[in-house]
Every structure is written in C-alpha cells, then in structure tokens.
Amino acid sequence: MSHKETDLYEGMTLFDTAVPEHGNSNELNAPISNSTMDPIQIKCMDYLHDGVESVRLICEKLIEEGLKQDERFTTGKPKFYPDICFFINTLCLAGTVIKVEVTTEDYLFKAV
C-alpha cells in the first residue's frame, strides 16, 4: 500500500486580499477617534498630550489610578507594557505620535 504525503498548505494562499504597501493605505493614516478606543487607550493619549513620553511611566500612572493591575515581569516592567507599546505604535502609524527613542529599558514617544 503506497502512502501519499499531502502538503498541509497546498492550494492555500497567505492573504485573501492584497496587503497595502506602507504609506499607501488610507487606513494607516486615518485619524484614530475616541469612539473606537477603550478607556485605557484614551488615558494613554491623555498622558502623551500632557507630555508624558515614557511608556513605563504611562504604565505606572495606569496602575496608580487603579486602571490596570500591578502584575510584573521579572524585569520589573508591568505585564501590560507590551500592549501599551503596541497601541502607541499604532498612533505612530496614524501620525499622531512620533517615536523619540527605543531602548531595552523603555520606549519614548511624543505627541505631535
């Protein structure tokens, strides 16, 4: 009895629709409205507009205000730190924030 191996991905494509090139999509440059953001994201925007540039400091403020739990990695960074970095990076793509500096310790952003 012969055994025919089947490719798991045979006949599949990576994307069903074309992926826009960076900078050519209206979605990437569309303004982010408060109606599509959750309260944590709105608070992050407020901090950035108040001059807070450090993602670590933004995280600490969210904990102080009781908006996020104080759970940490062994590095001392809050466990939700990557989520805040990701969100603020989307603000960079939207053009409302610029990246100032990235180190192993922190990400710094500035509101435009």
Biotite code that builds the C-alpha atoms (Angstrom):
import biotite.structure as struc

atoms = struc.array([
    struc.Atom([0.000, 0.000, 0.000], chain_id="A", res_id=1, res_name="MET", atom_name="CA", element="C"),
    struc.Atom([1.535, 3.314, -1.037], chain_id="A", res_id=2, res_name="SER", atom_name="CA", element="C"),
    struc.Atom([1.265, 6.384, 1.125], chain_id="A", res_id=3, res_name="HIS", atom_name="CA", element="C"),
    struc.Atom([0.918, 9.796, -0.479], chain_id="A", res_id=4, res_name="LYS", atom_name="CA", element="C"),
    struc.Atom([2.048, 12.730, 1.632], chain_id="A", res_id=5, res_name="GLU", atom_name="CA", element="C"),
    struc.Atom([-0.119, 15.813, 1.471], chain_id="A", res_id=6, res_name="THR", atom_name="CA", element="C"),
    struc.Atom([1.214, 19.295, 1.880], chain_id="A", res_id=7, res_name="ASP", atom_name="CA", element="C"),
    struc.Atom([-0.732, 20.957, 4.689], chain_id="A", res_id=8, res_name="LEU", atom_name="CA", element="C"),
    struc.Atom([-0.654, 24.294, 2.897], chain_id="A", res_id=9, res_name="TYR", atom_name="CA", element="C"),
    struc.Atom([-1.250, 23.020, -0.641], chain_id="A", res_id=10, res_name="GLU", atom_name="CA", element="C"),
    struc.Atom([-3.641, 25.263, -2.542], chain_id="A", res_id=11, res_name="GLY", atom_name="CA", element="C"),
    struc.Atom([-3.712, 27.900, 0.175], chain_id="A", res_id=12, res_name="MET", atom_name="CA", element="C"),
    struc.Atom([-2.625, 31.500, -0.197], chain_id="A", res_id=13, res_name="THR", atom_name="CA", element="C"),
    struc.Atom([-1.179, 33.654, 2.517], chain_id="A", res_id=14, res_name="LEU", atom_name="CA", element="C"),
    struc.Atom([-3.608, 36.534, 2.018], chain_id="A", res_id=15, res_name="PHE", atom_name="CA", element="C"),
    struc.Atom([-7.130, 36.579, 0.624], chain_id="A", res_id=16, res_name="ASP", atom_name="CA", element="C"),
    struc.Atom([-6.791, 40.236, -0.335], chain_id="A", res_id=17, res_name="THR", atom_name="CA", element="C"),
    struc.Atom([-3.886, 42.369, -1.321], chain_id="A", res_id=18, res_name="ALA", atom_name="CA", element="C"),
    struc.Atom([-1.905, 43.905, 1.509], chain_id="A", res_id=19, res_name="VAL", atom_name="CA", element="C"),
    struc.Atom([-1.383, 47.650, 1.028], chain_id="A", res_id=20, res_name="PRO", atom_name="CA", element="C"),
    struc.Atom([2.151, 48.941, 0.973], chain_id="A", res_id=21, res_name="GLU", atom_name="CA", element="C"),
    struc.Atom([3.172, 51.067, 3.956], chain_id="A", res_id=22, res_name="HIS", atom_name="CA", element="C"),
    struc.Atom([2.209, 54.671, 3.429], chain_id="A", res_id=23, res_name="GLY", atom_name="CA", element="C"),
    struc.Atom([-0.265, 53.954, 0.625], chain_id="A", res_id=24, res_name="ASN", atom_name="CA", element="C"),
    struc.Atom([-3.202, 52.905, 2.740], chain_id="A", res_id=25, res_name="SER", atom_name="CA", element="C"),
    struc.Atom([-5.825, 55.358, 3.899], chain_id="A", res_id=26, res_name="ASN", atom_name="CA", element="C"),
    struc.Atom([-6.450, 53.055, 6.872], chain_id="A", res_id=27, res_name="GLU", atom_name="CA", element="C"),
    struc.Atom([-2.911, 53.515, 8.187], chain_id="A", res_id=28, res_name="LEU", atom_name="CA", element="C"),
    struc.Atom([-3.124, 57.286, 8.005], chain_id="A", res_id=29, res_name="ASN", atom_name="CA", element="C"),
    struc.Atom([-6.722, 57.594, 9.179], chain_id="A", res_id=30, res_name="ALA", atom_name="CA", element="C"),
    struc.Atom([-7.170, 59.517, 12.429], chain_id="A", res_id=31, res_name="PRO", atom_name="CA", element="C"),
    struc.Atom([-7.973, 57.406, 15.452], chain_id="A", res_id=32, res_name="ILE", atom_name="CA", element="C"),
    struc.Atom([-11.208, 58.507, 17.080], chain_id="A", res_id=33, res_name="SER", atom_name="CA", element="C"),
    struc.Atom([-12.048, 58.244, 20.760], chain_id="A", res_id=34, res_name="ASN", atom_name="CA", element="C"),
    struc.Atom([-15.188, 56.290, 19.886], chain_id="A", res_id=35, res_name="SER", atom_name="CA", element="C"),
    struc.Atom([-13.079, 53.324, 18.716], chain_id="A", res_id=36, res_name="THR", atom_name="CA", element="C"),
    struc.Atom([-10.714, 53.354, 21.714], chain_id="A", res_id=37, res_name="MET", atom_name="CA", element="C"),
    struc.Atom([-11.165, 51.811, 25.120], chain_id="A", res_id=38, res_name="ASP", atom_name="CA", element="C"),
    struc.Atom([-10.711, 53.869, 28.327], chain_id="A", res_id=39, res_name="PRO", atom_name="CA", element="C"),
    struc.Atom([-7.090, 52.715, 28.778], chain_id="A", res_id=40, res_name="ILE", atom_name="CA", element="C"),
    struc.Atom([-6.184, 53.858, 25.272], chain_id="A", res_id=41, res_name="GLN", atom_name="CA", element="C"),
    struc.Atom([-7.886, 57.216, 25.822], chain_id="A", res_id=42, res_name="ILE", atom_name="CA", element="C"),
    struc.Atom([-5.942, 57.633, 29.079], chain_id="A", res_id=43, res_name="LYS", atom_name="CA", element="C"),
    struc.Atom([-2.678, 56.830, 27.257], chain_id="A", res_id=44, res_name="CYS", atom_name="CA", element="C"),
    struc.Atom([-3.475, 59.533, 24.713], chain_id="A", res_id=45, res_name="MET", atom_name="CA", element="C"),
    struc.Atom([-4.175, 61.975, 27.553], chain_id="A", res_id=46, res_name="ASP", atom_name="CA", element="C"),
    struc.Atom([-0.802, 61.193, 29.161], chain_id="A", res_id=47, res_name="TYR", atom_name="CA", element="C"),
    struc.Atom([1.010, 61.662, 25.845], chain_id="A", res_id=48, res_name="LEU", atom_name="CA", element="C"),
    struc.Atom([-0.715, 65.008, 25.259], chain_id="A", res_id=49, res_name="HIS", atom_name="CA", element="C"),
    struc.Atom([0.220, 66.046, 28.809], chain_id="A", res_id=50, res_name="ASP", atom_name="CA", element="C"),
    struc.Atom([3.898, 65.500, 27.925], chain_id="A", res_id=51, res_name="GLY", atom_name="CA", element="C"),
    struc.Atom([4.489, 62.021, 29.381], chain_id="A", res_id=52, res_name="VAL", atom_name="CA", element="C"),
    struc.Atom([6.864, 60.368, 26.882], chain_id="A", res_id=53, res_name="GLU", atom_name="CA", element="C"),
    struc.Atom([7.852, 57.153, 28.695], chain_id="A", res_id=54, res_name="SER", atom_name="CA", element="C"),
    struc.Atom([5.750, 54.016, 28.204], chain_id="A", res_id=55, res_name="VAL", atom_name="CA", element="C"),
    struc.Atom([6.968, 52.758, 31.587], chain_id="A", res_id=56, res_name="ARG", atom_name="CA", element="C"),
    struc.Atom([5.752, 55.947, 33.242], chain_id="A", res_id=57, res_name="LEU", atom_name="CA", element="C"),
    struc.Atom([2.416, 55.688, 31.432], chain_id="A", res_id=58, res_name="ILE", atom_name="CA", element="C"),
    struc.Atom([2.086, 52.128, 32.773], chain_id="A", res_id=59, res_name="CYS", atom_name="CA", element="C"),
    struc.Atom([2.914, 53.268, 36.321], chain_id="A", res_id=60, res_name="GLU", atom_name="CA", element="C"),
    struc.Atom([0.274, 56.011, 36.093], chain_id="A", res_id=61, res_name="LYS", atom_name="CA", element="C"),
    struc.Atom([-2.336, 53.487, 34.919], chain_id="A", res_id=62, res_name="LEU", atom_name="CA", element="C"),
    struc.Atom([-1.505, 51.311, 37.935], chain_id="A", res_id=63, res_name="ILE", atom_name="CA", element="C"),
    struc.Atom([-1.593, 54.303, 40.331], chain_id="A", res_id=64, res_name="GLU", atom_name="CA", element="C"),
    struc.Atom([-5.038, 55.277, 39.063], chain_id="A", res_id=65, res_name="GLU", atom_name="CA", element="C"),
    struc.Atom([-6.282, 51.717, 39.528], chain_id="A", res_id=66, res_name="GLY", atom_name="CA", element="C"),
    struc.Atom([-6.960, 51.212, 35.826], chain_id="A", res_id=67, res_name="LEU", atom_name="CA", element="C"),
    struc.Atom([-4.562, 48.258, 35.485], chain_id="A", res_id=68, res_name="LYS", atom_name="CA", element="C"),
    struc.Atom([-3.334, 45.573, 37.880], chain_id="A", res_id=69, res_name="GLN", atom_name="CA", element="C"),
    struc.Atom([0.193, 45.707, 39.261], chain_id="A", res_id=70, res_name="ASP", atom_name="CA", element="C"),
    struc.Atom([1.429, 42.414, 37.806], chain_id="A", res_id=71, res_name="GLU", atom_name="CA", element="C"),
    struc.Atom([5.050, 42.475, 36.670], chain_id="A", res_id=72, res_name="ARG", atom_name="CA", element="C"),
    struc.Atom([7.637, 40.558, 34.702], chain_id="A", res_id=73, res_name="PHE", atom_name="CA", element="C"),
    struc.Atom([10.896, 39.658, 36.479], chain_id="A", res_id=74, res_name="THR", atom_name="CA", element="C"),
    struc.Atom([12.419, 42.717, 34.751], chain_id="A", res_id=75, res_name="THR", atom_name="CA", element="C"),
    struc.Atom([10.059, 44.934, 36.756], chain_id="A", res_id=76, res_name="GLY", atom_name="CA", element="C"),
    struc.Atom([8.041, 46.013, 33.721], chain_id="A", res_id=77, res_name="LYS", atom_name="CA", element="C"),
    struc.Atom([4.265, 45.739, 34.086], chain_id="A", res_id=78, res_name="PRO", atom_name="CA", element="C"),
    struc.Atom([2.827, 42.744, 32.235], chain_id="A", res_id=79, res_name="LYS", atom_name="CA", element="C"),
    struc.Atom([0.640, 45.023, 30.104], chain_id="A", res_id=80, res_name="PHE", atom_name="CA", element="C"),
    struc.Atom([3.689, 47.074, 28.979], chain_id="A", res_id=81, res_name="TYR", atom_name="CA", element="C"),
    struc.Atom([3.851, 45.338, 25.547], chain_id="A", res_id=82, res_name="PRO", atom_name="CA", element="C"),
    struc.Atom([0.167, 46.103, 24.952], chain_id="A", res_id=83, res_name="ASP", atom_name="CA", element="C"),
    struc.Atom([0.722, 49.803, 25.620], chain_id="A", res_id=84, res_name="ILE", atom_name="CA", element="C"),
    struc.Atom([3.793, 49.832, 23.325], chain_id="A", res_id=85, res_name="CYS", atom_name="CA", element="C"),
    struc.Atom([1.749, 48.190, 20.577], chain_id="A", res_id=86, res_name="PHE", atom_name="CA", element="C"),
    struc.Atom([-1.088, 50.688, 20.953], chain_id="A", res_id=87, res_name="PHE", atom_name="CA", element="C"),
    struc.Atom([1.233, 53.696, 20.912], chain_id="A", res_id=88, res_name="ILE", atom_name="CA", element="C"),
    struc.Atom([2.992, 52.285, 17.844], chain_id="A", res_id=89, res_name="ASN", atom_name="CA", element="C"),
    struc.Atom([-0.393, 52.323, 16.079], chain_id="A", res_id=90, res_name="THR", atom_name="CA", element="C"),
    struc.Atom([-0.597, 56.013, 16.968], chain_id="A", res_id=91, res_name="LEU", atom_name="CA", element="C"),
    struc.Atom([2.762, 56.454, 15.219], chain_id="A", res_id=92, res_name="CYS", atom_name="CA", element="C"),
    struc.Atom([1.325, 54.863, 12.085], chain_id="A", res_id=93, res_name="LEU", atom_name="CA", element="C"),
    struc.Atom([-1.640, 57.223, 12.321], chain_id="A", res_id=94, res_name="ALA", atom_name="CA", element="C"),
    struc.Atom([0.742, 60.188, 12.574], chain_id="A", res_id=95, res_name="GLY", atom_name="CA", element="C"),
    struc.Atom([-0.472, 61.435, 15.949], chain_id="A", res_id=96, res_name="THR", atom_name="CA", element="C"),
    struc.Atom([2.663, 60.392, 17.857], chain_id="A", res_id=97, res_name="VAL", atom_name="CA", element="C"),
    struc.Atom([6.342, 60.187, 16.964], chain_id="A", res_id=98, res_name="ILE", atom_name="CA", element="C"),
    struc.Atom([8.863, 57.702, 18.318], chain_id="A", res_id=99, res_name="LYS", atom_name="CA", element="C"),
    struc.Atom([11.644, 59.505, 20.185], chain_id="A", res_id=100, res_name="VAL", atom_name="CA", element="C"),
    struc.Atom([13.830, 56.665, 21.456], chain_id="A", res_id=101, res_name="GLU", atom_name="CA", element="C"),
    struc.Atom([13.744, 52.913, 21.918], chain_id="A", res_id=102, res_name="VAL", atom_name="CA", element="C"),
    struc.Atom([15.975, 51.184, 24.465], chain_id="A", res_id=103, res_name="THR", atom_name="CA", element="C"),
    struc.Atom([15.834, 47.877, 26.275], chain_id="A", res_id=104, res_name="THR", atom_name="CA", element="C"),
    struc.Atom([14.565, 49.782, 29.305], chain_id="A", res_id=105, res_name="GLU", atom_name="CA", element="C"),
    struc.Atom([11.825, 51.883, 27.739], chain_id="A", res_id=106, res_name="ASP", atom_name="CA", element="C"),
    struc.Atom([10.107, 53.298, 24.656], chain_id="A", res_id=107, res_name="TYR", atom_name="CA", element="C"),
    struc.Atom([9.772, 57.069, 24.437], chain_id="A", res_id=108, res_name="LEU", atom_name="CA", element="C"),
    struc.Atom([7.112, 58.752, 22.306], chain_id="A", res_id=109, res_name="PHE", atom_name="CA", element="C"),
    struc.Atom([5.965, 62.314, 21.835], chain_id="A", res_id=110, res_name="LYS", atom_name="CA", element="C"),
    struc.Atom([2.534, 63.608, 20.837], chain_id="A", res_id=111, res_name="ALA", atom_name="CA", element="C"),
    struc.Atom([2.524, 65.640, 17.628], chain_id="A", res_id=112, res_name="VAL", atom_name="CA", element="C"),
])
